[in-house]
Amino acid sequence: MDRKEIEIYTDTITLGQFLKWAGVVQTGQEAKHLIQEGEVILNGVPETRRGKKLQPGDVVGIDGREWIVVQGDQEV
């Protein structure tokens, strides 16, 4: 399975925000629908909470695709 790294520049990010940031969905409504329907897998387990906070190392999966959350360089 192909796993793409997605950098975040904060300590955490919500699942709904992550799906938009990663380009998986275009809108928050699309993210809400996918999450509520149980189509989003977080670390191997279906996740239905849009506000679930993700941290570096978490793995998000949808339809056989996976994204891993990694910490990007935080420039000041």
N, C-alpha and C positions, 0 to 999 in steps of 0.2 A: 504494500500500500504506500502510495506517495504521501509524504508528510511535508507540508510547507511551513516554514517558520514565519511568524508574524511578530514584528517588534512592537512593543508598547513602551511608552515613555513616562508612565506613571507606575506607582507600586501595584495598583490593581486596575481592572476594567470590568464593567458589567458584561454579562454574556450578550445582551442585546447590542450594546455598543461595539463589542468585539466583532460580531457578525457584520456590522456595517463597516467597521475599520478594515476588516480583512477582505471586503468586497464580496462577501457571500450573498448579501442582500443589499438592496438599494435604499430601503426605508425601514423605519422602526416597526411599521405595521407588518412588513414581511417577516422581520425577525420575530415579532410577537407570535405570528401564526405558526412558524416553524417550531418555535420553542413550546408553545401550548399544545401542539399536536404530537409532541414527544419525538420529533424527528431529529433533535439535537442530542448528541452523545457527548458527555463530558467525562473524561478519564474512564471510559468504558461503561458508563451508566447513563441512561436517559435522564436529561435535566429539563424540567419544566418551569424553572424560575428565571424569568428574563433578567432580574436584578442580581442573580448569582454573581458574586465577585470572583473573577479569574485572577490568577497570579502566574508569574513565569513558571514554566514547567507543565502547566495544564495543557491537556490535549482535547481539542474540540473536533467532533466528527459529524458529517452529514453525508448521506448517500455514498458511502465508500470513500469519501475524501476526508483528509485530516489536516488540521492546522495546530501547530504547537505555539504556545505563547512564550515569547522570549523577551528579556529586558533589553531595550535599546539604550544607546548612550544618551545620558541626560545632560545636555549642554545648558549652561546657565547664561 
